[in-house]
Amino acid sequence: MVDDERAAQAQVWYLYLIETAAGALYTGVTTDVTRRLREHRDGKRGARALRGKGPLTLRHSEYVGSHGEALRREAALKKLSPAAKRAWLAAREGGASSS
């Protein structure tokens, strides 16, 4: 079990945001963004909050580092209001407008 813990710490973690068809934003962390998005879309191993809410669009992903740091960032984002989360997302998109 100690080896499993070391392996988890050595993995690269990402923070990601997925947008549902209705415009809701879902925040999560993973070691493989492509695999996780596929799992969410397939609905078998994806989050219940996203089931039946497709199509799902990956809006943002970023390298975070450690699992602990990823979880801290995820928790901080989940505390934001929807408007604040969208402002956070817009700032990371370089302020590009979608007009």
Buried (B, 14 or more C-beta within 10 A) or exposed (E): EEEEEEEEEEEEBBBBBBBBEEEEBBBBBBEEBEEBBEBBBEBEEBBEEBEEBBEBEBBBBEEBEBBEEBBBBBEEBEEBEEEEBBEBBEEEEEEEEEE
